[in-house]
Amino acid sequence: MKREQTFDLPHKGLRAALAELGSSATGSDFENAEELRLFENLFRDVWKLIALHSAEEERITFAELEKRAPGATVTFASEHRALDAAYDFLAEAVETTKHLTAKDRFVADLNKFSAALQTHMNREEDELQPLIWKYFSDEELMEHRRAIMAASGPESLIKWFRFVFYALNGKETAEFLDRLKSMFPETTFIEAQHLAEVAEKRRRMRL
Ligand SMILES: [Fe+2]
């Protein structure tokens, strides 16, 4: 039987967000005020998601695993700190407008950050997931997921879903919405439905 996946949905969302950010960095005209504003908003939003994800991963997933397999998450947590530092470097470039004066350099640094985060996520999936399955039941993993979602709150989760929906097919989206229906207040659920519709339109454009 397929086990409960710890990283599947959040990592799908992060990968979609990174792809979006990368193509926005190269595909936006930074001399156009509106395009620049949209890029900078996306840049800040994507980082909020990455930071929230790392924080919740450490607070729940890593902390619980450490209780049963001490030391298992040490290198993963230190990769989070290295990613924080790499992002701080990019954020400083944005704050000091180096992304405008040295755009090629900024895009190259963003690509490196993106690659480092991808490698980190791949390692969590390849190396941490088997350990997590060894030490926890699916019921416990579902409880971890519930704790993470409850702490994040509907407003942050909605920002996630925009990217998660980009990365799901139609059937998976319907199943996901079904699960959200019982968890979310009605207004947030309607917002999630709207994001799913936008993602569906993009999917059709891609096909
Ligand atoms: Fe992580």
py3Dmol code that shows the C-alpha trace and the ligand (Angstrom):
import py3Dmol

protein = """\
ATOM      1  CA  MET A   1       0.000   0.000   0.000  1.00  0.00           C
ATOM      2  CA  LYS A   2       1.189   3.505  -0.783  1.00  0.00           C
ATOM      3  CA  ARG A   3       2.455   5.202   2.359  1.00  0.00           C
ATOM      4  CA  GLU A   4       1.591   8.715   3.496  1.00  0.00           C
ATOM      5  CA  GLN A   5       4.003  11.103   1.727  1.00  0.00           C
ATOM      6  CA  THR A   6       5.567  13.709   3.993  1.00  0.00           C
ATOM      7  CA  PHE A   7       7.047  15.967   1.342  1.00  0.00           C
ATOM      8  CA  ASP A   8       4.883  15.374  -1.719  1.00  0.00           C
ATOM      9  CA  LEU A   9       2.467  18.332  -1.697  1.00  0.00           C
ATOM     10  CA  PRO A  10       4.691  20.984  -0.109  1.00  0.00           C
ATOM     11  CA  HIS A  11       7.616  20.131  -2.374  1.00  0.00           C
ATOM     12  CA  LYS A  12       5.423  20.118  -5.476  1.00  0.00           C
ATOM     13  CA  GLY A  13       4.299  23.607  -4.482  1.00  0.00           C
ATOM     14  CA  LEU A  14       7.869  24.784  -3.859  1.00  0.00           C
ATOM     15  CA  ARG A  15       9.121  23.421  -7.170  1.00  0.00           C
ATOM     16  CA  ALA A  16       6.282  25.160  -9.011  1.00  0.00           C
ATOM     17  CA  ALA A  17       7.050  28.383  -7.106  1.00  0.00           C
ATOM     18  CA  LEU A  18      10.752  28.194  -8.006  1.00  0.00           C
ATOM     19  CA  ALA A  19       9.918  27.630 -11.676  1.00  0.00           C
ATOM     20  CA  GLU A  20       7.546  30.589 -11.594  1.00  0.00           C
ATOM     21  CA  LEU A  21      10.111  32.812  -9.899  1.00  0.00           C
ATOM     22  CA  GLY A  22      12.869  31.818 -12.339  1.00  0.00           C
ATOM     23  CA  SER A  23      10.788  32.518 -15.424  1.00  0.00           C
ATOM     24  CA  SER A  24       9.508  35.764 -13.897  1.00  0.00           C
ATOM     25  CA  ALA A  25      13.106  36.913 -13.244  1.00  0.00           C
ATOM     26  CA  THR A  26      14.151  36.392 -16.845  1.00  0.00           C
ATOM     27  CA  GLY A  27      10.792  37.124 -18.487  1.00  0.00           C
ATOM     28  CA  SER A  28      10.008  40.429 -16.738  1.00  0.00           C
ATOM     29  CA  ASP A  29      11.088  43.806 -18.023  1.00  0.00           C
ATOM     30  CA  PHE A  30      12.508  45.398 -14.884  1.00  0.00           C
ATOM     31  CA  GLU A  31      12.368  48.821 -16.529  1.00  0.00           C
ATOM     32  CA  ASN A  32       8.599  48.511 -16.565  1.00  0.00           C
ATOM     33  CA  ALA A  33       7.334  49.570 -13.109  1.00  0.00           C
ATOM     34  CA  GLU A  34       4.355  47.188 -13.076  1.00  0.00           C
ATOM     35  CA  GLU A  35       6.371  44.153 -14.206  1.00  0.00           C
ATOM     36  CA  LEU A  36       9.035  44.974 -11.641  1.00  0.00           C
ATOM     37  CA  ARG A  37       6.424  45.273  -8.890  1.00  0.00           C
ATOM     38  CA  LEU A  38       4.929  41.885  -9.805  1.00  0.00           C
ATOM     39  CA  PHE A  39       8.357  40.248  -9.813  1.00  0.00           C
ATOM     40  CA  GLU A  40       9.302  41.735  -6.432  1.00  0.00           C
ATOM     41  CA  ASN A  41       5.971  40.673  -4.907  1.00  0.00           C
ATOM     42  CA  LEU A  42       6.482  37.148  -6.206  1.00  0.00           C
ATOM     43  CA  PHE A  43      10.069  37.130  -4.914  1.00  0.00           C
ATOM     44  CA  ARG A  44       8.910  38.043  -1.384  1.00  0.00           C
ATOM     45  CA  ASP A  45       5.911  35.685  -1.431  1.00  0.00           C
ATOM     46  CA  VAL A  46       7.977  32.714  -2.580  1.00  0.00           C
ATOM     47  CA  TRP A  47      10.506  33.312   0.155  1.00  0.00           C
ATOM     48  CA  LYS A  48       7.761  33.507   2.787  1.00  0.00           C
ATOM     49  CA  LEU A  49       6.609  30.070   1.630  1.00  0.00           C
ATOM     50  CA  ILE A  50      10.129  28.625   1.715  1.00  0.00           C
ATOM     51  CA  ALA A  51      10.780  30.066   5.184  1.00  0.00           C
ATOM     52  CA  LEU A  52       7.412  28.861   6.499  1.00  0.00           C
ATOM     53  CA  HIS A  53       8.019  25.411   5.059  1.00  0.00           C
ATOM     54  CA  SER A  54      11.504  25.113   6.623  1.00  0.00           C
ATOM     55  CA  ALA A  55      10.243  26.385   9.982  1.00  0.00           C
ATOM     56  CA  GLU A  56       7.316  23.941  10.112  1.00  0.00           C
ATOM     57  CA  GLU A  57       9.487  21.086   8.866  1.00  0.00           C
ATOM     58  CA  GLU A  58      11.911  21.734  11.718  1.00  0.00           C
ATOM     59  CA  ARG A  59       9.192  22.325  14.314  1.00  0.00           C
ATOM     60  CA  ILE A  60       7.244  19.135  13.551  1.00  0.00           C
ATOM     61  CA  THR A  61       8.883  16.691  11.120  1.00  0.00           C
ATOM     62  CA  PHE A  62      12.511  17.090  12.218  1.00  0.00           C
ATOM     63  CA  ALA A  63      11.698  17.484  15.920  1.00  0.00           C
ATOM     64  CA  GLU A  64       9.564  14.328  15.977  1.00  0.00           C
ATOM     65  CA  LEU A  65      12.156  12.323  14.026  1.00  0.00           C
ATOM     66  CA  GLU A  66      14.957  13.487  16.335  1.00  0.00           C
ATOM     67  CA  LYS A  67      13.057  11.953  19.286  1.00  0.00           C
ATOM     68  CA  ARG A  68      13.218   8.519  17.628  1.00  0.00           C
ATOM     69  CA  ALA A  69      16.392   8.798  15.522  1.00  0.00           C
ATOM     70  CA  PRO A  70      18.700  11.309  17.228  1.00  0.00           C
ATOM     71  CA  GLY A  71      20.951  13.179  14.817  1.00  0.00           C
ATOM     72  CA  ALA A  72      19.015  12.168  11.697  1.00  0.00           C
ATOM     73  CA  THR A  73      18.085  15.708  10.721  1.00  0.00           C
ATOM     74  CA  VAL A  74      21.256  17.629  11.646  1.00  0.00           C
ATOM     75  CA  THR A  75      22.632  18.068   8.119  1.00  0.00           C
ATOM     76  CA  PHE A  76      19.159  18.899   6.774  1.00  0.00           C
ATOM     77  CA  ALA A  77      18.669  21.656   9.349  1.00  0.00           C
ATOM     78  CA  SER A  78      22.102  23.075   8.513  1.00  0.00           C
ATOM     79  CA  GLU A  79      21.118  23.103   4.825  1.00  0.00           C
ATOM     80  CA  HIS A  80      18.122  25.221   5.854  1.00  0.00           C
ATOM     81  CA  ARG A  81      20.541  27.740   7.405  1.00  0.00           C
ATOM     82  CA  ALA A  82      22.678  27.761   4.236  1.00  0.00           C
ATOM     83  CA  LEU A  83      19.539  28.360   2.149  1.00  0.00           C
ATOM     84  CA  ASP A  84      18.534  31.183   4.521  1.00  0.00           C
ATOM     85  CA  ALA A  85      21.936  32.800   3.947  1.00  0.00           C
ATOM     86  CA  ALA A  86      21.713  32.386   0.159  1.00  0.00           C
ATOM     87  CA  TYR A  87      18.288  33.967   0.185  1.00  0.00           C
ATOM     88  CA  ASP A  88      19.439  36.846   2.415  1.00  0.00           C
ATOM     89  CA  PHE A  89      22.081  37.557  -0.209  1.00  0.00           C
ATOM     90  CA  LEU A  90      19.392  37.715  -2.935  1.00  0.00           C
ATOM     91  CA  ALA A  91      17.055  39.804  -0.774  1.00  0.00           C
ATOM     92  CA  GLU A  92      19.828  42.273  -0.138  1.00  0.00           C
ATOM     93  CA  ALA A  93      20.395  42.559  -3.891  1.00  0.00           C
ATOM     94  CA  VAL A  94      16.691  43.395  -4.301  1.00  0.00           C
ATOM     95  CA  GLU A  95      16.729  45.896  -1.410  1.00  0.00           C
ATOM     96  CA  THR A  96      19.789  47.658  -2.846  1.00  0.00           C
ATOM     97  CA  THR A  97      18.453  47.434  -6.445  1.00  0.00           C
ATOM     98  CA  LYS A  98      21.375  45.286  -7.638  1.00  0.00           C
ATOM     99  CA  HIS A  99      18.776  43.120  -9.400  1.00  0.00           C
ATOM    100  CA  LEU A 100      18.278  46.170 -11.670  1.00  0.00           C
ATOM    101  CA  THR A 101      21.867  47.285 -12.129  1.00  0.00           C
ATOM    102  CA  ALA A 102      23.355  43.765 -12.429  1.00  0.00           C
ATOM    103  CA  LYS A 103      20.428  41.646 -13.558  1.00  0.00           C
ATOM    104  CA  ASP A 104      22.459  38.826 -15.142  1.00  0.00           C
ATOM    105  CA  ARG A 105      24.381  38.344 -11.900  1.00  0.00           C
ATOM    106  CA  PHE A 106      21.131  38.381  -9.901  1.00  0.00           C
ATOM    107  CA  VAL A 107      19.514  35.784 -12.198  1.00  0.00           C
ATOM    108  CA  ALA A 108      22.622  33.559 -11.982  1.00  0.00           C
ATOM    109  CA  ASP A 109      22.533  33.755  -8.151  1.00  0.00           C
ATOM    110  CA  LEU A 110      18.806  33.034  -8.132  1.00  0.00           C
ATOM    111  CA  ASN A 111      19.413  29.963 -10.339  1.00  0.00           C
ATOM    112  CA  LYS A 112      22.053  28.719  -7.897  1.00  0.00           C
ATOM    113  CA  PHE A 113      19.721  29.231  -4.943  1.00  0.00           C
ATOM    114  CA  SER A 114      16.982  27.389  -6.798  1.00  0.00           C
ATOM    115  CA  ALA A 115      19.324  24.474  -7.616  1.00  0.00           C
ATOM    116  CA  ALA A 116      20.467  24.254  -3.967  1.00  0.00           C
ATOM    117  CA  LEU A 117      16.864  24.129  -2.754  1.00  0.00           C
ATOM    118  CA  GLN A 118      16.025  21.449  -5.343  1.00  0.00           C
ATOM    119  CA  THR A 119      19.000  19.351  -4.200  1.00  0.00           C
ATOM    120  CA  HIS A 120      17.931  19.788  -0.571  1.00  0.00           C
ATOM    121  CA  MET A 121      14.355  18.689  -1.336  1.00  0.00           C
ATOM    122  CA  ASN A 122      15.612  15.699  -3.358  1.00  0.00           C
ATOM    123  CA  ARG A 123      17.765  14.640  -0.404  1.00  0.00           C
ATOM    124  CA  GLU A 124      14.828  14.926   2.011  1.00  0.00           C
ATOM    125  CA  GLU A 125      12.740  12.739  -0.287  1.00  0.00           C
ATOM    126  CA  ASP A 126      15.487  10.157  -0.944  1.00  0.00           C
ATOM    127  CA  GLU A 127      17.086   9.982   2.511  1.00  0.00           C
ATOM    128  CA  LEU A 128      14.668  11.327   5.141  1.00  0.00           C
ATOM    129  CA  GLN A 129      11.403   9.878   3.829  1.00  0.00           C
ATOM    130  CA  PRO A 130      12.531   6.212   4.260  1.00  0.00           C
ATOM    131  CA  LEU A 131      13.621   6.991   7.828  1.00  0.00           C
ATOM    132  CA  ILE A 132      10.327   8.741   8.563  1.00  0.00           C
ATOM    133  CA  TRP A 133       8.444   5.701   7.285  1.00  0.00           C
ATOM    134  CA  LYS A 134      10.566   3.440   9.442  1.00  0.00           C
ATOM    135  CA  TYR A 135       9.791   5.347  12.651  1.00  0.00           C
ATOM    136  CA  PHE A 136       6.202   6.580  12.149  1.00  0.00           C
ATOM    137  CA  SER A 137       2.853   5.116  11.190  1.00  0.00           C
ATOM    138  CA  ASP A 138       0.709   6.747   8.492  1.00  0.00           C
ATOM    139  CA  GLU A 139      -1.689   7.918  11.225  1.00  0.00           C
ATOM    140  CA  GLU A 140       1.165   9.712  12.961  1.00  0.00           C
ATOM    141  CA  LEU A 141       2.269  11.278   9.676  1.00  0.00           C
ATOM    142  CA  MET A 142      -1.266  12.518   9.028  1.00  0.00           C
ATOM    143  CA  GLU A 143      -1.246  14.027  12.505  1.00  0.00           C
ATOM    144  CA  HIS A 144       2.037  15.821  11.684  1.00  0.00           C
ATOM    145  CA  ARG A 145       0.477  17.199   8.502  1.00  0.00           C
ATOM    146  CA  ARG A 146      -2.597  18.413  10.392  1.00  0.00           C
ATOM    147  CA  ALA A 147      -0.375  20.154  12.978  1.00  0.00           C
ATOM    148  CA  ILE A 148       1.614  21.882  10.217  1.00  0.00           C
ATOM    149  CA  MET A 149      -1.499  23.023   8.364  1.00  0.00           C
ATOM    150  CA  ALA A 150      -3.202  24.244  11.538  1.00  0.00           C
ATOM    151  CA  ALA A 151      -0.158  26.312  12.522  1.00  0.00           C
ATOM    152  CA  SER A 152       0.247  27.839   9.052  1.00  0.00           C
ATOM    153  CA  GLY A 153      -3.335  29.193   8.981  1.00  0.00           C
ATOM    154  CA  PRO A 154      -5.627  29.673   5.954  1.00  0.00           C
ATOM    155  CA  GLU A 155      -3.979  32.877   4.696  1.00  0.00           C
ATOM    156  CA  SER A 156      -0.517  31.356   4.266  1.00  0.00           C
ATOM    157  CA  LEU A 157      -1.953  28.096   3.009  1.00  0.00           C
ATOM    158  CA  ILE A 158      -3.833  29.902   0.253  1.00  0.00           C
ATOM    159  CA  LYS A 159      -0.521  31.326  -0.981  1.00  0.00           C
ATOM    160  CA  TRP A 160       0.822  27.786  -1.069  1.00  0.00           C
ATOM    161  CA  PHE A 161      -2.104  26.389  -2.932  1.00  0.00           C
ATOM    162  CA  ARG A 162      -1.627  28.749  -5.823  1.00  0.00           C
ATOM    163  CA  PHE A 163       1.632  26.902  -6.547  1.00  0.00           C
ATOM    164  CA  VAL A 164       0.488  23.467  -5.433  1.00  0.00           C
ATOM    165  CA  PHE A 165      -2.421  23.625  -7.887  1.00  0.00           C
ATOM    166  CA  TYR A 166       0.012  24.480 -10.697  1.00  0.00           C
ATOM    167  CA  ALA A 167       1.754  21.194  -9.967  1.00  0.00           C
ATOM    168  CA  LEU A 168      -1.283  18.882  -9.734  1.00  0.00           C
ATOM    169  CA  ASN A 169      -3.316  17.276 -12.498  1.00  0.00           C
ATOM    170  CA  GLY A 170      -7.116  17.686 -12.701  1.00  0.00           C
ATOM    171  CA  LYS A 171      -7.923  14.522 -10.747  1.00  0.00           C
ATOM    172  CA  GLU A 172      -5.459  15.312  -7.955  1.00  0.00           C
ATOM    173  CA  THR A 173      -6.816  18.875  -7.750  1.00  0.00           C
ATOM    174  CA  ALA A 174     -10.377  17.580  -7.287  1.00  0.00           C
ATOM    175  CA  GLU A 175      -9.249  15.203  -4.523  1.00  0.00           C
ATOM    176  CA  PHE A 176      -7.270  17.936  -2.803  1.00  0.00           C
ATOM    177  CA  LEU A 177     -10.195  20.383  -2.919  1.00  0.00           C
ATOM    178  CA  ASP A 178     -12.397  17.686  -1.448  1.00  0.00           C
ATOM    179  CA  ARG A 179     -10.080  17.384   1.540  1.00  0.00           C
ATOM    180  CA  LEU A 180      -9.871  21.151   1.967  1.00  0.00           C
ATOM    181  CA  LYS A 181     -13.638  21.571   2.020  1.00  0.00           C
ATOM    182  CA  SER A 182     -13.984  20.164   5.517  1.00  0.00           C
ATOM    183  CA  MET A 183     -10.916  22.000   6.841  1.00  0.00           C
ATOM    184  CA  PHE A 184     -11.407  25.546   5.617  1.00  0.00           C
ATOM    185  CA  PRO A 185     -13.854  28.369   6.356  1.00  0.00           C
ATOM    186  CA  GLU A 186     -16.168  28.891   3.362  1.00  0.00           C
ATOM    187  CA  THR A 187     -14.560  32.133   2.093  1.00  0.00           C
ATOM    188  CA  THR A 188     -11.080  30.539   2.083  1.00  0.00           C
ATOM    189  CA  PHE A 189     -12.428  27.454   0.376  1.00  0.00           C
ATOM    190  CA  ILE A 190     -13.995  29.613  -2.372  1.00  0.00           C
ATOM    191  CA  GLU A 191     -10.627  31.319  -2.821  1.00  0.00           C
ATOM    192  CA  ALA A 192      -8.950  27.900  -3.127  1.00  0.00           C
ATOM    193  CA  GLN A 193     -11.521  26.885  -5.749  1.00  0.00           C
ATOM    194  CA  HIS A 194     -10.747  30.034  -7.701  1.00  0.00           C
ATOM    195  CA  LEU A 195      -6.994  29.303  -7.615  1.00  0.00           C
ATOM    196  CA  ALA A 196      -7.706  25.766  -8.814  1.00  0.00           C
ATOM    197  CA  GLU A 197      -9.671  27.183 -11.765  1.00  0.00           C
ATOM    198  CA  VAL A 198      -6.821  29.524 -12.707  1.00  0.00           C
ATOM    199  CA  ALA A 199      -4.397  26.591 -12.529  1.00  0.00           C
ATOM    200  CA  GLU A 200      -6.733  24.549 -14.742  1.00  0.00           C
ATOM    201  CA  LYS A 201      -6.671  27.296 -17.394  1.00  0.00           C
ATOM    202  CA  ARG A 202      -2.872  27.326 -17.310  1.00  0.00           C
ATOM    203  CA  ARG A 203      -2.831  23.559 -17.649  1.00  0.00           C
ATOM    204  CA  ARG A 204      -4.930  23.808 -20.803  1.00  0.00           C
ATOM    205  CA  MET A 205      -2.610  26.444 -22.221  1.00  0.00           C
ATOM    206  CA  ARG A 206       0.334  24.139 -21.635  1.00  0.00           C
ATOM    207  CA  LEU A 207      -1.234  21.095 -23.247  1.00  0.00           C
TER     208      LEU A 207
END
"""
ligand_1 = """\
1
LIG
Fe 13.721 21.150 4.155
"""
view = py3Dmol.view(width=600, height=400)
view.addModel(protein, "pdb")
view.setStyle({"model": 0}, {"cartoon": {"style": "trace"}})
view.addModel(ligand_1, "xyz")
view.setStyle({"model": 1}, {"stick": {}})
view.zoomTo()
view.show()
